[in-house]
Structure formats: structure tokens, C-alpha cells
Amino acid sequence: MVVANREPYLHERTSGGSLKVVRPASGLVTALEPVMRACSGTWIAHGSGSADRETVDRHDRVSVPPGEDAYSLRRVWLSEEEERGYYYGFSNEGLWPLCHTAHTRPVFRAGDWRHYQLVNERFADAVQDEVSGTDPIVLVQDYHFALAPRLIRRRLPRATVITFWHIPWPTAERFATCPWAKELLTGLLGSSVLGFHTQAHCNNFIESVERHLEARIDRERHAVVLGGRESLVRSYPISIEWPNRAAAETAPADECRRTVLADLGLRPDALLGVGVDRLDYTKGIEERLQAVDRLLERFPHLRGRFTFVQLAAPSRTLIERYRVLHQSVEDLAARINQRFSSGTYRPVILLRANHAPSAVFRFLRAADVCYVSSLHDGMNLVAKEFVAARDDERGVLVLSRFTGAARELTEALIVNPYDLEEASAALATAVAMPAREQADRMRAMRSYVAEFNVYRWAGRMLTDAARVRQHGRLADRLSMGLQPLEQGRGSEEAHG
């Protein structure tokens, strides 16, 4: 059973009144959805589509994927006020900037916290409603549900709760600025297994526990014991499915390149850069476009030939910081185009829309270079999707060192996105890289992603959870077996 804010499929009504199924732009969905297709079960999520209520049964369930019916999607309904407080407020104006070092101040409001508590309770209730036994395996996903593990534990004491935190965990000093730091930590320690992308995030979490809670830290086993219950704290770098379904369903690289260049009105020998992101200030989209600007300044021979296409999915537009970002990115693209455009040539093409996986992979497969410039990221799966797309072993990945992916995809050109000289030089190196070197680098990265795919990520967590589960059952049996013996000894001593 998966608990996540984002649903893997949502239903929308088009302007013409027809029903359409939408796959949201989400790294979490990209990673987890193949696991659910393979394992079956139930995905519990907030029903946010305009036609979501029309498509569920009387228990608020619908089978997905459409036409495959591999697992159940259980939708939880939130009022507009609850969504604003829990999701836009505490989760994304509070926890999101708190956990990302991207220079946006977190905002904490007591009203948002109350909605966060309420929604976590509601999702824990939904888990209890959906289980058919007393000891389910529940995967709780991300920062929206820090309180849910302990709430689920109260309702289902024998449940195995695996929580994965998909974003960075901040330093203990930074985390201490949250007024409800202790409550968040206590909630998360209801987990049997608590996972992060990197060991550094695990270390930050344990230091936060030491600062705020009276708990025992078992550093040898990477575990925390609170109230007599142990939680393993482990790093599980997330990945993507392999073989990759989206890649398999995309046309060959030569065809993708030809059609993408034609659609964009670019000449056949154009050099194409691509970025794929939600419009979020942590993704470094402004810094990315500034690097393109600097590239064209430093290397005049690329003017008229190099074009950067940014696929940008609108995100969290009810939050002022995101509205400002949307306008800033648009203005920056316009300034660069005004500066370097000539005839029909535009150096920056901004495509602001939600793009289906098929469209994303088409661009990734057509590109000469993919630039992932996150200012701070737990992992970043776009980097791995680019690798999965390139079965032709061509293309160069330029990757921010502030991503979890940079620790794994070491054959990429690793850059500091704040350093425009380094980033622009890396872009120039990428478009000039010989085919043989491209192939050597891409082959190594493809081998890594193939081996350490999302099924291994899930398998490692489930294996650790199985050990915890077995240990708990053996301890229960031992306790039950000793009880009569201890009673007997007590009785004999009394008679003696």
C-alpha cells in the first residue's frame, strides 16, 4: 500500500466536455508507478483532477492504469481550505524551502500546521479502511506525510511502515527553525524503515533526532530507538524503471531528432540543448538560461546554431514565489532571445506546459545535451531518464553537483550551476564532444542505471523491512513462550 499526495493518474474534463487521463509531472510518480504495476496493491492519494469524483466507485476507488487495471487508486478528498493549508501552506511554503538550500525563506503558520495534522490523520484513516489484515506493508511517501507513520502505527500496531523522504533533509541547525520539529521527528519515527537518497541526508536526520528527542541512536545499525521501538535509517538512492517503458515506446533517436528540429523550425545541423523540469526555484532554471546566455557570449560561433529548449511544467501557482519565478523565467528567455536572435533563429524556446512522458522522451532522445542545473535536489530523475532515452549512446549530460544523481552518474559533466563560467564551458564542451567519448560516457551511465534501477531501490527497502518484520515476529513468539515459564518459576519460588 502506497500513501502519497500525488496520484499517478488523474481525470480531467476538457473544454469540449470529454474526459481525459493525465499523468502528472512528478519524479515520485515516475519512480513508484512501475513498482505498483509490478506488485499490485493500493495507491492512496489526494484526488485533485476536475473529473476525479466522476470516475471512482462508491468506495472512492478506480483501477489503474486505464486498460491495464494493475492496481487500485483510492482517492482522498480535501476541501479548498485544507489543500491550501496542508499542501500549499505547510508542505510547500514551510517544509519545501526548509529542506532545500535554495535561498527561499520558509513560512510557518499555525493554521497551516493544523491542516497538515488533520490531513495526515485522514490519510491514516484511509490506510486503516483499505487494509484487509492486521499487518500490512505501507509505503509512506515524502514530506507531505511526516506525521502519518506514527498515526498508522497507532491504528495498526503490527503494520510494517516504510517511509521514504524524497527531498533533502537539512542540517540539524536549519531544521530547528521549524516550530514543530519535535512533532515531525516523532511522527517519522513511527516508521519501521526510514529512507533517504544519500547518507548525508541520513546523518542530518540522526543529528536532528539527537538535538530534539530523548532517543537512543544505534550508529552501528544506523537505527533510532524511541519509546522502545526501533526505526532503521538507511540511504536508498532512487532510480527509474529498466527496461524503460517510455523509452521503448519512443521512436528511434534519428527520427526523434528529425521531427523535433522540424517542429521547432530549426535547421538539420542545429545543436540542441534540453531542460525538463517543473517550474520550481530549486531547479535552477534561471541559472540554466543565464549559462546559455554566457555560452553565446563566450563562443560566438554557436550563435545561430545552438538552441536551448526548456520544457517547463507549471507548478504551485497559488504560491507567490512560484508566480514570480514563472514571470522571471519568461522575461529572461525574452531578453536572451532579443539579444541573440537573428532572422528565424531563437536561442531559447520556452515550452510551458505539462508534457506527457512520450513527449519528454522524444526531446531527450533528440538532444545533443541535457542540462540538469538543480540548486539542491534529493536525486533528480530527469538525469536518469536522459540516460535511459539514449539507446543510441549519444548525447551529453551536464549535471549539477548539488543533486543526488551527481554521486552516481559520474561520467556526466558535473558543474556548479551558480558558476556561469564553469556551466557555459561545460555546455561548449558537450556540443563539441567527439562521438566516441559520448558513447563511452553514455555506455557507462546506462550500465549503472540498468543495474541500480527502481526495482532494486524498492527491493532493498522491502528486504530491510522483511528483516524487521521477521525480527518482530520472533520477538513476539519468544515473549509469549517465556511468559508461562516465568510464571511457573514465580509460583515455585513462592511455594518454596
C-alpha distance (Angstrom), angle and dihedral (degrees) to the residues before:
residue distance angle dihedral
M1 . . .
V2 3.82 . .
V3 3.81 124.5 .
A4 3.81 112.7 -163.4
N5 3.78 136.5 147.5
R6 3.81 93.1 -133.9
E7 3.78 119.4 67.3
P8 3.82 118.1 -140.9
Y9 3.81 92.7 -133.6
L10 3.78 128.7 22.9
H11 3.78 130.0 -173.8
E12 3.80 121.3 -131.7
R13 3.79 135.6 -178.0
T14 3.79 113.1 -128.9
S15 3.80 122.9 -139.5
G16 3.81 87.1 -99.9
G17 3.81 91.8 55.5
S18 3.81 97.9 -108.6
L19 3.79 123.4 131.2
K20 3.79 120.9 -113.7
V21 3.81 133.8 -178.9
V22 3.82 116.2 -132.6
R23 3.81 128.9 -162.4
P24 3.83 106.4 -149.1
A25 3.81 121.7 -131.5
S26 3.80 99.2 -106.4
G27 3.78 134.7 136.7
L28 3.80 88.8 -153.1
V29 3.81 91.6 56.9
T30 3.82 91.2 44.6
A31 3.79 89.9 56.0
L32 3.80 103.5 37.3
E33 3.78 103.2 37.5
P34 3.85 95.5 71.6
V35 3.81 89.2 50.2
M36 3.79 91.0 53.1
R37 3.80 91.5 48.1
A38 3.79 88.6 53.2
C39 3.82 98.1 42.8
S40 3.81 104.3 29.6
G41 3.82 120.5 -149.2
T42 3.80 132.5 117.4
W43 3.81 130.8 -49.4
I44 3.83 112.7 -156.6
A45 3.82 113.8 -159.0
H46 3.78 145.1 148.9
G47 3.80 109.7 -83.2
S48 3.80 101.6 -131.8
G49 3.82 104.6 154.9
S50 3.80 119.0 108.8
A51 3.83 90.5 -124.0
D52 3.82 98.2 34.2
R53 3.80 94.2 108.8
E54 3.81 91.3 52.4
T55 3.80 93.5 57.6
V56 3.83 103.2 48.5
D57 3.80 128.7 87.7
R58 3.81 124.2 -121.0
H59 3.83 89.0 -79.0
D60 3.82 91.4 54.7
R61 3.82 91.5 -108.9
V62 3.81 132.8 132.2
S63 3.81 129.2 179.2
V64 3.82 116.7 -119.1
P65 2.99 153.6 -126.3
P66 3.81 91.0 41.1
G67 3.78 108.3 -106.8
E68 3.82 93.8 10.1
D69 3.83 101.3 61.7
A70 3.80 91.8 -164.0
Y71 3.81 96.2 154.1
S72 3.82 143.0 -3.1
L73 3.79 126.8 -95.2
R74 3.81 113.8 -153.5
R75 3.78 112.8 -164.1
V76 3.81 124.1 -149.5
W77 3.80 116.7 -157.8
L78 3.80 122.9 -137.0
S79 3.77 129.0 -171.7
E80 3.79 118.7 -122.0
E81 3.80 89.3 -106.9
E82 3.82 92.5 50.7
E83 3.79 92.4 48.3
R84 3.78 91.7 49.2
G85 3.82 93.2 49.7
Y86 3.81 101.3 37.8
Y87 3.81 101.2 33.6
Y88 3.79 109.5 23.4
G89 3.79 94.4 28.4
F90 3.79 117.1 38.3
S91 3.82 98.5 14.6
N92 3.79 100.4 42.8
E93 3.80 106.3 21.5
G94 3.81 91.9 37.5
L95 3.80 116.6 26.1
W96 3.82 98.8 26.0
P97 3.83 96.7 58.6
L98 3.82 90.4 35.8
C99 3.80 90.8 59.9
H100 3.82 98.0 39.6
T101 3.77 121.5 69.1
A102 3.80 94.0 -142.3
H103 3.81 100.7 121.1
T104 3.79 98.9 -106.1
R105 3.80 114.3 128.9
P106 3.82 115.3 -123.1
V107 3.80 116.9 -124.1
F108 3.79 119.8 -147.7
R109 3.82 121.4 -169.1
A110 3.80 125.9 179.1
G111 3.82 90.7 -136.2
D112 3.80 91.9 54.3
W113 3.81 89.9 49.9
R114 3.81 91.4 53.4
H115 3.82 90.3 52.7
Y116 3.80 90.2 47.1
Q117 3.81 89.9 54.0
L118 3.80 92.0 46.4
V119 3.82 94.7 49.9
N120 3.81 92.6 46.6
E121 3.82 88.1 53.4
R122 3.81 90.6 49.7
F123 3.79 93.1 52.4
A124 3.81 90.9 47.4
D125 3.81 87.4 53.4
A126 3.82 89.4 51.2
V127 3.81 90.5 53.3
Q128 3.80 89.8 52.1
D129 3.81 90.2 49.1
E130 3.80 93.3 50.6
V131 3.81 101.9 46.3
S132 3.78 120.1 97.0
G133 3.81 97.2 -164.4
T134 3.79 140.8 32.0
D135 3.81 98.7 -105.6
P136 3.83 109.9 46.7
I137 3.80 125.8 162.6
V138 3.82 108.3 -119.2
L139 3.82 123.9 -171.1
V140 3.82 109.4 -157.5
Q141 3.79 112.4 -162.9
D142 3.76 129.8 -147.3
Y143 3.77 143.1 -40.7
H144 3.81 95.5 -43.3
F145 3.82 89.7 75.4
A146 3.79 109.0 40.3
L147 3.82 90.8 135.0
A148 3.80 96.6 44.8
P149 3.84 100.1 82.0
R150 3.81 93.6 62.5
L151 3.81 91.8 40.4
I152 3.81 90.7 52.8
R153 3.79 89.8 46.7
R154 3.82 90.7 55.5
R155 3.78 91.2 52.9
L156 3.82 96.5 39.1
P157 3.83 109.2 25.2
R158 3.82 93.1 -180.0
A159 3.81 95.6 49.6
T160 3.80 119.9 119.4
V161 3.80 104.7 -132.0
I162 3.80 118.7 -164.7
T163 3.80 114.4 -173.4
F164 3.77 122.7 -168.5
W165 3.81 120.0 -167.0
H166 3.81 105.7 -153.6
I167 3.82 98.0 -168.4
P168 3.82 130.6 58.4
W169 3.80 120.3 -76.4
P170 3.81 110.1 -131.2
T171 3.79 128.3 -132.2
A172 3.80 116.5 -78.6
E173 3.81 90.8 -109.7
R174 3.81 92.6 52.9
F175 3.81 93.1 43.7
A176 3.81 89.5 53.2
T177 3.82 89.5 69.9
C178 3.82 89.2 74.0
P179 3.82 109.0 95.4
W180 3.82 90.8 -143.9
A181 3.81 98.6 43.7
K182 3.81 93.8 128.2
E183 3.81 93.4 50.6
L184 3.81 92.0 49.7
L185 3.80 92.7 50.5
T186 3.80 92.7 46.6
G187 3.78 90.1 49.9
L188 3.80 93.5 51.2
L189 3.81 91.8 47.6
G190 3.79 88.4 65.7
S191 3.83 82.7 80.7
S192 3.78 123.4 102.9
V193 3.81 88.4 -150.9
L194 3.80 125.1 17.4
G195 3.80 116.3 -165.4
F196 3.80 135.2 -163.7
H197 3.80 132.4 176.6
T198 3.81 97.1 -114.0
Q199 3.79 140.0 24.1
A200 3.80 88.9 -119.0
H201 3.81 89.8 62.1
C202 3.83 89.5 48.8
N203 3.80 90.1 51.5
N204 3.82 91.6 49.7
F205 3.79 90.4 50.6
I206 3.81 93.4 50.5
E207 3.81 90.7 48.2
S208 3.81 88.4 51.9
V209 3.82 90.0 52.4
E210 3.81 90.6 50.1
R211 3.79 90.5 52.1
H212 3.80 98.8 47.2
L213 3.83 110.6 24.3
E214 3.78 139.1 51.6
A215 3.78 94.7 -125.4
R216 3.79 135.2 136.4
I217 3.79 115.5 -113.0
D218 3.81 115.9 -151.1
R219 3.81 100.4 -164.9
E220 3.79 94.0 177.8
R221 3.81 91.6 59.5
H222 3.83 95.2 31.2
A223 3.80 89.8 -123.0
V224 3.81 140.8 132.4
V225 3.80 122.6 -146.4
L226 3.80 115.7 -155.8
G227 3.79 123.5 169.5
G228 3.79 91.0 -8.2
R229 3.82 93.4 -56.5
E230 3.79 122.6 111.3
S231 3.80 125.6 -140.0
L232 3.80 119.6 -168.4
V233 3.83 112.3 -139.4
R234 3.80 110.2 -157.2
S235 3.80 141.2 159.6
Y236 3.81 115.8 -117.2
P237 3.83 111.3 173.7
I238 3.78 105.1 -146.0
S239 3.79 122.6 -132.4
I240 3.81 144.1 170.7
E241 3.79 134.3 -93.1
W242 3.79 118.4 -79.4
P243 2.97 124.6 -134.1
N244 3.79 82.0 39.8
R245 3.78 115.3 -135.1
A246 3.82 95.9 -157.4
A247 3.79 91.2 50.5
A248 3.81 91.9 48.6
E249 3.81 90.4 52.6
T250 3.82 94.3 49.7
A251 3.81 123.5 93.0
P252 3.84 119.0 -105.4
A253 3.79 117.7 -76.2
D254 3.81 95.7 -105.8
E255 3.79 91.6 53.2
C256 3.82 92.8 45.3
R257 3.77 90.8 50.7
R258 3.79 93.7 48.3
T259 3.82 94.9 48.5
V260 3.82 95.7 41.7
L261 3.81 92.6 51.1
A262 3.80 90.1 46.8
D263 3.82 92.9 48.4
L264 3.81 90.8 50.6
G265 3.80 93.3 45.7
L266 3.81 92.9 -117.7
R267 3.78 126.2 147.8
P268 3.83 118.3 -106.1
D269 3.82 93.9 -107.4
A270 3.82 94.2 49.9
L271 3.80 118.8 134.1
L272 3.79 109.0 -128.4
G273 3.79 127.9 -155.8
V274 3.81 121.1 -173.4
G275 3.81 136.3 -164.3
V276 3.82 124.2 -175.7
D277 3.81 120.5 -167.5
R278 3.73 149.7 126.2
L279 3.81 107.5 -101.5
D280 3.79 94.7 -99.0
Y281 3.80 129.4 143.6
T282 3.82 91.4 -129.5
K283 3.82 92.0 62.7
G284 3.82 95.3 70.6
I285 3.82 94.7 -130.1
E286 3.80 92.5 150.4
E287 3.81 90.8 50.1
R288 3.82 89.1 47.4
L289 3.78 93.2 55.2
Q290 3.80 90.6 44.4
A291 3.82 87.6 55.0
V292 3.82 89.0 53.5
D293 3.80 88.7 50.0
R294 3.81 90.6 51.3
L295 3.81 91.1 45.6
L296 3.79 91.4 58.3
E297 3.81 90.7 45.4
R298 3.79 94.0 52.4
F299 3.81 99.0 37.5
P300 3.83 108.9 39.9
H301 3.81 92.3 176.2
L302 3.84 88.2 71.5
R303 3.81 93.0 59.7
G304 3.77 110.3 107.6
R305 3.79 91.3 18.7
F306 3.82 109.4 54.7
T307 3.82 116.9 72.1
F308 3.79 126.0 177.4
V309 3.81 118.0 -153.3
Q310 3.80 117.4 -161.6
L311 3.81 116.4 -161.6
A312 3.80 101.4 -159.4
A313 3.79 122.7 -178.2
P314 3.83 112.7 -155.9
S315 3.80 110.5 -115.7
R316 3.83 138.9 -172.6
T317 3.78 93.4 -14.3
L318 3.82 92.2 170.4
I319 3.83 87.8 71.6
E320 3.81 114.5 84.1
R321 3.84 94.5 -140.0
Y322 3.81 89.5 58.8
R323 3.80 93.8 47.5
V324 3.80 89.0 52.4
L325 3.81 90.1 49.6
H326 3.81 92.8 50.5
Q327 3.80 91.1 54.3
S328 3.80 93.2 42.6
V329 3.80 93.0 53.5
E330 3.79 91.3 47.6
D331 3.82 92.3 49.2
L332 3.81 92.3 46.8
A333 3.81 92.6 51.2
A334 3.81 89.8 49.4
R335 3.83 92.5 50.8
I336 3.82 92.7 50.1
N337 3.79 90.8 47.7
Q338 3.78 91.7 48.6
R339 3.77 90.3 50.8
F340 3.81 100.0 46.9
S341 3.81 107.5 20.4
S342 3.78 117.9 118.2
G343 3.79 124.7 178.9
T344 3.81 106.2 -40.1
Y345 3.82 92.9 -16.8
R346 3.81 117.6 113.9
P347 3.83 117.6 175.8
V348 3.84 94.6 -156.8
I349 3.80 126.4 44.4
L350 3.80 113.9 -174.8
L351 3.80 114.8 -161.7
R352 3.81 106.7 -172.0
A353 3.80 107.1 -169.4
N354 3.79 143.0 93.2
H355 3.80 104.9 -86.4
A356 3.80 123.1 -156.0
P357 3.83 116.8 -124.9
S358 3.81 89.7 -106.6
A359 3.82 90.6 58.2
V360 3.81 92.8 45.0
F361 3.81 93.2 51.3
R362 3.80 90.8 47.2
F363 3.82 90.0 59.3
L364 3.81 93.3 41.8
R365 3.78 90.5 52.0
A366 3.82 92.0 48.8
A367 3.82 97.4 48.4
D368 3.79 129.2 104.0
V369 3.79 89.8 -157.6
C370 3.81 136.2 13.1
Y371 3.81 115.4 -157.1
V372 3.83 118.4 -158.0
S373 3.81 105.3 -175.6
S374 3.82 104.2 170.9
L375 3.79 113.9 165.7
H376 3.82 88.6 -150.5
D377 3.79 126.8 -5.3
G378 3.78 136.7 165.7
M379 3.81 93.0 -137.3
N380 3.85 115.4 -39.8
L381 3.78 111.9 -139.9
V382 3.82 95.6 -160.5
A383 3.81 86.8 78.6
K384 3.80 90.3 55.9
E385 3.81 92.4 42.9
F386 3.80 89.5 55.6
V387 3.80 89.1 53.4
A388 3.82 90.7 48.0
A389 3.80 90.9 50.0
R390 3.79 94.5 54.8
D391 3.78 104.2 78.1
D392 3.83 85.4 145.7
E393 3.84 86.9 66.8
R394 3.79 91.4 -128.0
G395 3.78 132.7 119.0
V396 3.81 131.3 61.6
L397 3.80 128.0 -111.3
V398 3.81 116.9 -143.3
L399 3.79 105.8 -165.7
S400 3.81 135.7 -172.5
R401 3.79 114.4 -119.5
F402 3.80 87.7 -138.2
T403 3.81 93.4 73.1
G404 3.78 127.5 89.5
A405 3.82 86.8 -128.3
A406 3.82 90.8 65.7
R407 3.82 89.0 68.9
E408 3.81 90.3 58.5
L409 3.81 107.6 29.6
T410 3.79 95.0 57.3
E411 3.82 93.5 156.4
A412 3.81 89.4 69.1
L413 3.81 119.5 94.6
I414 3.81 98.9 -97.1
V415 3.81 115.4 -150.5
N416 3.79 143.7 170.7
P417 3.85 101.8 -117.1
Y418 3.81 90.6 -152.8
D419 3.83 89.7 60.3
L420 3.81 103.3 78.2
E421 3.80 92.4 -176.8
E422 3.81 92.2 56.2
A423 3.81 93.9 41.2
S424 3.81 95.0 48.2
A425 3.79 90.8 46.7
A426 3.81 89.7 51.8
L427 3.80 90.5 52.1
A428 3.80 90.0 51.0
T429 3.80 90.4 48.7
A430 3.80 90.8 48.7
V431 3.82 96.6 54.1
A432 3.83 91.0 45.7
M433 3.82 96.3 45.2
P434 3.83 114.1 124.6
A435 3.80 116.2 -112.3
R436 3.80 92.3 -116.9
E437 3.81 93.2 56.3
Q438 3.81 90.5 45.5
A439 3.80 89.3 53.8
D440 3.82 93.5 47.5
R441 3.80 92.4 51.6
M442 3.80 95.4 42.1
R443 3.81 93.3 46.6
A444 3.81 91.1 54.5
M445 3.82 92.9 48.3
R446 3.81 92.9 46.0
S447 3.79 90.3 51.7
Y448 3.81 90.5 52.1
V449 3.82 95.8 47.7
A450 3.81 91.0 45.3
E451 3.80 91.3 54.4
F452 3.80 98.2 39.4
N453 3.80 97.4 43.3
V454 3.80 130.2 151.6
Y455 3.80 92.8 -89.0
R456 3.80 90.0 59.6
W457 3.82 89.0 47.7
A458 3.80 91.6 53.7
G459 3.81 92.1 39.3
R460 3.80 93.1 55.7
M461 3.80 92.0 51.3
L462 3.79 92.7 46.0
T463 3.81 91.7 47.2
D464 3.81 91.1 53.1
A465 3.80 89.9 45.6
A466 3.81 90.4 50.5
R467 3.81 90.3 54.8
V468 3.81 90.4 50.0
R469 3.81 89.3 47.1
Q470 3.80 93.3 50.0
H471 3.80 92.2 45.9
G472 3.81 90.4 52.4
R473 3.80 92.6 50.2
L474 3.80 92.5 48.6
A475 3.79 90.7 48.4
D476 3.82 89.7 51.2
R477 3.82 91.2 50.8
L478 3.79 91.8 47.2
S479 3.78 91.1 49.8
M480 3.80 91.5 49.4
G481 3.79 91.5 47.0
L482 3.80 94.7 50.4
Q483 3.78 96.5 47.7
P484 3.85 97.9 76.2
L485 3.80 90.5 42.4
E486 3.78 92.3 53.0
Q487 3.81 90.2 46.2
G488 3.80 90.2 50.6
R489 3.80 92.4 50.0
G490 3.77 90.6 49.4
S491 3.81 90.5 51.2
E492 3.82 93.3 49.2
E493 3.79 92.2 48.8
A494 3.82 89.9 50.5
H495 3.82 92.1 52.1
G496 3.78 92.4 43.9
